[in-house]
């Protein structure tokens, strides 16, 4: 699976959009980008994933560049509850035999009141 | 849905004792994962099962660790004998769709 690079930490003002970048310059054509977050003392939580088109759900939006070498997770109106470590993971979405996800160090996002 | 259920939430034991962590996956999910998290090493995958069969146990640190999944609704991770360096938060996760894991609340293990 391709390696990802994320900034170790970021701050964002409450109510503003939080934009979390992720570089994955060695991504292959069949690898998806997944985002998870981990709020303190809880298990990681799935947020969103995509292949090449931008994706949006009730939690966030995922913007993937045309060359797919980087992506941005957008939390449109950050709240204090969005303070967490955010993980960007790239992996092949194959079926049986290769489901594991490898977590890196992520970005520690702090929402400031 | 109750989500992935892990027990106990906290476990304090003495070095040399056997520790058993338990996990109940979400009903209908066919993959189950055991992760360990420490400050030094972050989140590490220990082992995962698909349809109750262990698929990849390359992350299991040593023979002191063993995991079983006797049926689709239950899994255990056992450490025997436990050592202080095993102290960590152990997470269980289950999934039905590739890449979309649902994690439990974890077991905080302290080995004294």
Interface residues (C-beta under 8 A of the other chain):
Chain A: X32 X34 X36 X41 X42 X43 X44 X45 X46 X49 X89 X91 X93 X94 X95 X96 X97 X99 X100 X101 X102 X103 X104 X105
Chain B: X4 X31 X33 X35 X42 X43 X45 X48 X50 X55 X56 X91 X93 X95 X98 X99 X100 X101 X102 X103 X104 X105 X106
